[in-house]
């Protein structure tokens, strides 16, 4: 087996430079945890511990095998240790002294929580949730995610005047066009479209930019304060994990446009947002922007899942806020990162998984072209973001930490990767046999324990003054 590619996440000194940590465990998840912490700058020592679940067992047990492959065929084994990586993230958090409650201690269980609650299953080239499809272009494969009504409205501009009123018509139009040019037009229009490819090298799973000196002043004796500006899945999951670790989390939504997940499955929204204060802010008013600034000044950690220009248009610049508040950690979750032009590209969890190489790896290993899991980029990124946030806060803040969903997926896909197609096929067959022998090939995603109800939209507005006074 080739050694794992370098896992650097730094554009500046590591967040945990000078820290010595100890990991207990044996196996792929423990090695991944060590890689994450080393990338953050820590010196990691290993001691004997329990044997990690084999990656094949973790994949099948998580329910991802149930969610991957053609609908009429048995579930597929991806020859990459995604579920083991998820377990490794929580091992890394544990090495930092962060102890999650029992219901949240299994990283593999987090990956398919939405599918369990919605009763989703594998659908081959159609995502489990139904909004994304793998479409063949003239010279490649594209993942096209039309989750919003406005995406369909943009199709004539994207297809240069061609009509596409439904998926079959869209598939026919895409098939006649070169993949790269079609992808570039989609990006210019803000459509979540991705090319199916397998990155040659593992990208950094996060990027850290120092903006302040970092500080401990005023933080002793209280739990971290988290401002959750994110929506949908990855960011809210990060916020929920921090809440489970004891942080005080305030969820901020627009008065005019609440988190779109509120209109979806209520149990899933509760799972991600129960226990958070919920505040609504009018981003179109000067008073609303001032309220947002005061909340940022109150916070130790900000979670943001918008493209950087969205907040800059409101006069909120992450790097400037960190420079002005040296104890602040800003966690930025995007599809492709904060640097131009990729900062303007849109991604959701399913197409990010394709962009990170999962569908290509599945096909190269002898499987069908299919989606892997359910919007896998979201839970993988949410887990990694929680680790980054906890590490940044422990280091005193003063930084912007950027996590791109495509890069997180690609980093996990590349962990202990075998390069040749034949080696991938051999591993896939061997791991599939292990899942079969363990009786896990048909294992469905585990339904998470019922969560308390999330607060209503703007439910804590009246208590905001009291909160800011604390």
Residue pairs with C-beta under 8 A, 6 or more apart in sequence:
1 416
1 418
2 416
2 417
2 418
2 419
3 416
4 31
4 35
4 202
4 414
4 415
4 416
4 417
5 201
5 202
5 414
5 417
6 202
7 35
7 36
7 38
7 39
7 202
7 204
7 205
7 411
8 39
8 204
9 39
9 40
9 204
9 205
9 206
9 207
9 208
9 388
10 39
10 41
10 204
10 207
10 208
11 207
11 208
11 209
12 208
12 209
12 210
12 399
13 41
13 210
14 39
14 40
14 41
14 42
14 208
15 40
15 41
15 208
15 388
15 391
15 392
15 394
15 395
15 399
15 401
16 37
16 40
16 41
16 42
16 391
16 394
16 395
17 41
17 42
18 41
19 41
19 42
19 43
20 42
20 43
20 44
20 45
21 37
21 42
21 43
21 44
21 45
21 95
21 96
22 44
22 45
22 46
22 47
22 95
23 30
23 33
23 34
23 37
23 44
23 45
23 46
23 47
23 49
23 91
23 92
23 95
24 30
24 46
24 47
24 48
24 49
24 50
25 33
25 49
25 50
25 51
25 52
25 91
26 48
26 49
26 50
26 51
26 52
27 51
27 52
27 53
27 54
27 84
28 52
28 54
28 55
28 81
28 84
28 85
28 88
28 415
28 416
29 52
29 53
29 58
29 81
29 84
29 85
29 87
29 88
29 91
29 107
30 46
30 49
30 52
30 88
30 91
31 88
31 416
32 81
32 84
32 85
32 87
32 88
32 89
32 91
32 415
33 88
33 89
33 91
33 92
33 95
34 44
34 46
35 88
35 415
36 88
36 89
36 92
36 205
36 384
36 387
37 44
37 92
37 95
37 96
38 44
39 204
39 205
40 388
40 391
44 95
52 58
52 84
52 87
53 61
53 84
53 87
53 108
54 84
54 431
54 434
55 80
55 81
55 83
55 84
55 431
56 77
56 430
56 431
56 432
56 434
56 435
57 434
57 435
57 438
57 440
58 81
58 83
58 84
58 86
58 87
58 108
59 65
59 77
59 78
59 81
59 82
59 83
59 84
59 108
59 431
59 435
60 75
60 77
60 435
60 438
60 440
60 441
60 443
61 83
61 108
61 440
61 443
62 83
62 86
62 108
62 109
62 111
62 112
62 445
63 111
63 112
63 115
63 116
63 443
63 444
63 445
63 446
64 78
64 82
64 83
64 111
64 112
64 372
64 373
64 376
64 445
65 75
65 76
65 77
65 435
65 440
65 441
65 443
66 75
66 112
66 121
66 122
66 442
66 443
66 444
66 445
67 75
67 112
67 115
67 120
67 121
67 122
67 128
67 371
67 372
67 373
67 374
67 445
68 75
68 76
68 78
68 122
68 362
68 370
68 371
68 372
68 373
69 75
69 76
69 122
69 124
69 367
69 368
69 370
70 122
70 124
70 368
70 370
71 121
71 122
71 123
71 124
73 368
74 441
75 122
75 441
75 442
76 122
76 362
76 367
76 368
76 370
76 372
76 428
76 432
77 367
77 428
77 431
77 432
77 435
78 358
78 361
78 362
78 365
78 367
78 372
78 428
79 361
79 365
79 418
79 424
79 425
79 427
79 428
79 431
80 358
80 361
80 412
80 413
80 414
80 415
80 417
81 412
81 415
81 416
82 111
82 358
82 372
82 373
82 376
82 380
82 412
82 413
83 107
83 108
83 111
84 108
85 107
85 380
85 412
85 415
86 107
86 108
86 110
86 111
86 379
86 380
86 383
87 106
87 107
87 108
88 107
89 107
89 383
89 384
89 386
89 387
90 100
90 104
90 105
90 106
90 107
90 383
92 387
93 100
93 245
93 386
93 387
93 390
94 100
96 387
96 390
96 391
96 394
98 245
98 390
99 245
100 241
100 244
100 245
101 244
103 448
103 449
104 110
104 241
104 244
107 383
109 446
109 448
110 237
110 379
110 382
110 383
111 373
111 376
111 379
111 380
112 373
112 374
112 379
112 445
112 446
113 268
113 271
113 379
113 445
113 448
114 120
114 129
114 233
114 265
114 268
114 374
114 375
115 121
115 128
115 373
115 374
115 445
116 444
116 445
116 446
116 447
116 448
117 265
117 267
117 268
117 271
117 447
117 448
118 129
118 265
118 268
120 128
120 129
120 374
121 128
122 128
122 370
122 371
123 130
123 371
124 368
124 369
124 370
124 371
125 133
125 134
125 135
125 368
125 369
125 370
125 371
126 132
126 133
126 371
127 133
127 145
127 350
127 371
127 374
127 375
128 371
128 373
128 374
128 375
129 350
129 374
129 375
131 145
131 146
131 147
131 348
131 350
132 143
132 144
132 145
132 146
132 147
132 192
132 348
132 350
132 351
132 371
133 143
133 144
133 167
133 171
134 141
134 142
134 143
134 196
134 354
134 359
134 369
134 370
134 371
135 141
135 142
135 143
135 144
135 170
135 171
135 174
135 175
136 142
136 171
136 174
136 175
137 174
137 175
137 177
137 178
137 179
137 182
138 175
138 176
138 177
138 178
138 179
139 178
139 179
140 178
140 179
140 180
140 195
140 196
141 179
141 195
141 196
141 359
141 360
141 369
142 174
142 179
142 182
142 183
142 193
142 194
142 195
142 196
143 193
143 194
143 195
143 196
143 350
143 351
143 354
143 355
143 359
144 170
144 174
144 186
144 191
144 192
144 193
144 351
145 151
145 191
145 192
145 193
145 194
145 347
145 348
145 350
145 351
146 152
146 191
147 192
147 348
151 191
151 192
154 189
154 190
154 191
155 164
155 170
156 162
156 163
156 164
157 189
158 182
158 185
158 186
158 189
158 191
159 170
159 173
159 174
159 177
160 185
162 173
163 169
164 170
164 172
164 173
174 182
179 195
180 195
182 193
183 193
183 194
183 195
186 192
186 193
187 193
187 341
187 344
187 345
187 346
190 344
190 346
191 346
192 335
192 346
192 347
192 348
192 351
193 351
194 347
194 351
194 352
194 354
194 355
194 406
195 354
195 355
196 354
196 355
196 359
196 360
196 369
197 355
197 357
197 360
198 357
198 360
198 361
198 364
198 413
199 356
199 357
199 410
199 413
199 414
201 414
202 410
202 411
202 414
202 415
202 417
203 404
203 406
203 407
203 410
203 411
204 407
204 411
205 384
205 403
205 407
205 408
205 411
205 412
206 384
206 388
206 401
206 402
206 403
206 408
207 337
207 338
207 401
207 402
208 392
208 399
208 400
208 401
208 402
209 319
209 399
209 400
209 401
209 402
210 398
210 399
211 319
211 320
211 322
211 323
211 330
211 398
211 399
211 400
212 322
212 323
212 324
212 325
212 326
212 327
212 328
212 397
212 398
212 399
213 326
213 396
213 398
214 326
214 327
214 395
214 396
214 397
214 398
214 399
215 326
215 327
215 396
215 397
215 398
216 327
216 396
217 327
218 327
219 300
219 327
223 246
223 247
223 248
224 242
224 246
224 247
224 248
224 300
224 301
224 393
225 247
225 248
225 250
225 298
225 299
225 300
225 301
226 239
226 242
226 243
226 247
226 248
226 249
226 250
226 299
226 300
226 301
226 302
226 303
226 389
227 249
227 250
227 252
227 295
227 296
227 298
227 299
227 301
227 302
227 303
228 235
228 236
228 238
228 239
228 249
228 250
228 251
228 252
228 276
228 303
229 235
229 252
229 302
229 303
229 304
229 305
229 306
229 311
230 236
230 238
230 239
230 303
230 304
230 305
230 306
230 333
231 253
231 259
231 260
231 261
231 305
232 259
232 260
232 261
232 305
232 348
232 378
233 261
233 272
233 349
233 375
233 378
233 379
233 382
234 305
234 333
234 349
234 377
234 378
234 379
234 381
234 382
234 385
234 405
235 303
235 304
235 305
235 333
235 382
235 385
236 251
236 259
236 261
236 272
236 273
236 382
237 272
237 378
237 379
237 382
237 383
237 385
237 386
238 303
238 331
238 333
238 382
238 383
238 385
238 386
238 389
239 249
239 251
239 272
239 273
239 276
239 303
240 249
240 271
240 272
240 273
240 274
240 275
240 276
241 382
241 383
241 386
242 249
242 301
242 386
242 389
242 390
243 249
243 275
243 276
245 386
245 390
247 301
248 277
249 275
249 276
249 277
250 276
250 277
250 278
250 279
250 295
250 299
250 460
250 467
251 259
251 273
251 276
251 277
251 278
251 279
251 455
252 279
252 280
252 281
252 292
252 295
253 259
253 278
253 279
253 280
253 281
253 457
253 458
254 280
254 281
254 282
254 283
255 280
255 281
255 282
255 283
255 288
255 458
256 282
256 283
256 284
258 280
258 457
259 269
259 273
261 268
261 269
261 272
262 269
262 457
267 450
267 451
269 454
270 451
270 452
270 453
270 454
271 448
271 451
272 454
273 454
273 455
274 451
274 452
274 453
274 454
275 452
276 454
276 455
277 455
277 460
277 463
277 467
278 454
278 455
278 456
278 457
278 458
278 459
278 460
279 295
279 458
279 460
279 461
279 464
280 457
280 458
280 461
281 288
281 291
281 292
281 295
282 288
283 289
283 292
283 314
289 314
289 315
289 316
291 464
292 314
292 316
293 316
294 468
295 468
296 302
296 316
296 321
296 325
296 328
297 325
298 467
298 468
299 328
300 327
300 328
300 329
300 393
300 397
301 328
301 329
301 330
301 331
301 389
301 392
301 393
301 397
302 318
302 321
302 328
302 329
302 330
302 331
303 331
303 333
303 385
303 389
304 311
304 318
304 330
304 331
304 332
304 333
305 333
305 334
307 334
307 343
307 344
307 346
308 318
308 332
308 334
308 338
308 343
309 343
309 344
311 317
311 318
318 330
318 332
318 400
319 400
321 328
321 330
322 328
322 329
322 330
322 397
322 398
322 399
322 400
325 397
326 397
326 398
327 396
327 397
327 398
328 397
328 398
329 389
329 392
329 393
329 397
329 398
329 399
329 401
330 399
330 400
330 401
331 385
331 388
331 389
331 392
331 401
331 403
332 338
332 400
332 401
332 402
332 403
333 381
333 382
333 385
333 403
333 405
334 343
334 347
334 402
334 403
334 404
334 405
335 342
335 345
335 346
335 347
335 348
335 352
335 404
335 405
335 406
336 342
336 343
336 345
336 347
336 355
336 404
336 405
336 406
336 407
337 343
337 402
337 404
337 407
338 400
338 402
342 404
347 355
347 377
347 405
347 406
348 375
348 377
348 378
349 374
349 375
349 376
349 377
349 378
349 379
349 405
350 371
350 374
350 375
350 376
350 377
351 377
352 376
352 377
352 378
352 381
352 405
352 406
352 409
353 359
353 371
353 372
353 373
353 375
353 376
353 377
353 409
354 360
354 371
355 406
355 409
355 410
356 377
356 405
356 406
356 407
356 408
356 409
356 410
356 412
356 413
357 409
357 410
357 413
357 414
358 371
358 372
358 373
358 376
358 409
358 413
359 369
359 370
359 371
359 372
361 413
361 424
362 368
362 369
362 370
362 372
363 369
364 421
364 424
364 425
365 421
365 424
365 425
365 427
365 428
366 424
366 425
366 428
366 429
367 428
376 409
377 405
377 406
377 408
377 409
378 405
380 405
380 408
380 409
380 412
381 403
381 405
381 408
381 409
384 403
384 408
385 401
385 403
388 401
388 403
389 401
392 399
392 401
418 424
418 427
432 441
435 441
460 467
